[in-house]
Amino acid sequence: MRGRARRIDQMKQLAASDGPYARTDAAALLHDEA
């Protein structure tokens, strides 16, 4: 559970960032979670 919470934090940071890969990285993390 701890790792999952950490992963969600990373996803939120990626989604908040303006990097060119932010959207795809967040989508990849979401897909990995599912």
Backbone bond lengths (Angstrom), bond angles and torsions (degrees), N, CA, C in turn:
res aa  C-N    CA-C-N  psi(-1)  N-CA   C-N-CA  omega(-1)  CA-C   N-CA-C  phi
1 M - - - 1.457 - - 1.527 110.68 -
2 R 1.325 115.07 -36.26 1.458 120.00 -179.56 1.534 110.13 -62.44
3 G 1.316 116.07 -43.65 1.458 120.11 179.87 1.527 111.42 -63.86
4 R 1.321 116.39 -36.56 1.458 120.67 179.78 1.525 110.87 -65.85
5 A 1.338 116.68 -42.26 1.465 121.03 179.15 1.529 109.76 -63.37
6 R 1.324 115.79 -41.12 1.466 120.89 179.11 1.523 109.72 -63.30
7 R 1.311 116.52 -39.62 1.462 122.41 -179.35 1.528 110.20 -65.22
8 I 1.329 116.21 -41.42 1.467 120.59 179.09 1.521 109.84 -64.28
9 D 1.338 117.11 -37.33 1.469 120.62 176.56 1.520 110.09 -61.41
10 Q 1.325 116.61 -43.83 1.471 120.95 178.70 1.524 110.13 -62.24
11 M 1.316 116.08 -41.23 1.461 120.98 -179.26 1.529 110.23 -62.64
12 K 1.338 115.83 -42.60 1.466 119.54 178.97 1.517 111.02 -63.73
13 Q 1.327 117.19 -39.96 1.460 121.15 178.85 1.522 110.16 -64.50
14 L 1.323 116.94 -42.10 1.458 120.96 179.28 1.526 110.69 -64.39
15 A 1.311 115.52 -42.84 1.465 119.94 -179.43 1.524 110.77 -65.00
16 A 1.331 116.59 -32.54 1.460 120.81 -178.27 1.534 111.33 -80.55
17 S 1.333 116.07 -23.94 1.463 119.31 -178.06 1.526 111.28 -74.89
18 D 1.322 115.71 158.65 1.469 120.67 -176.49 1.524 112.27 -102.78
19 G 1.316 116.25 13.65 1.458 120.18 -178.58 1.522 111.87 -63.93
20 P 1.319 117.16 155.45 1.466 121.83 -178.86 1.527 112.37 -64.35
21 Y 1.343 116.15 -22.60 1.462 119.95 -177.64 1.525 112.27 -103.30
22 A 1.339 116.28 0.83 1.467 119.88 -175.62 1.532 111.09 -54.88
23 R 1.326 116.43 -48.10 1.456 120.59 -176.21 1.533 111.48 -64.99
24 T 1.318 117.20 -45.84 1.466 120.00 -178.49 1.518 111.60 -68.07
25 D 1.345 117.31 -37.90 1.458 120.33 179.18 1.523 110.09 -64.21
26 A 1.328 116.51 -44.20 1.462 120.50 179.00 1.529 110.12 -62.28
27 A 1.324 116.13 -41.66 1.467 120.68 179.37 1.527 110.13 -64.20
28 A 1.327 116.47 -39.86 1.460 120.38 179.56 1.527 110.71 -65.00
29 L 1.338 116.45 -40.97 1.463 120.20 178.29 1.521 110.14 -64.71
30 L 1.331 116.52 -42.23 1.461 120.47 178.86 1.528 110.16 -61.52
31 H 1.317 115.52 -44.21 1.460 120.53 -179.50 1.527 110.24 -63.60
32 D 1.335 115.89 -37.41 1.456 121.08 179.85 1.527 110.63 -68.25
33 E 1.326 116.38 -33.72 1.469 121.46 179.34 1.524 111.38 -69.23
34 A 1.325 116.38 -38.08 1.468 121.26 -175.54 1.531 112.28 -63.48
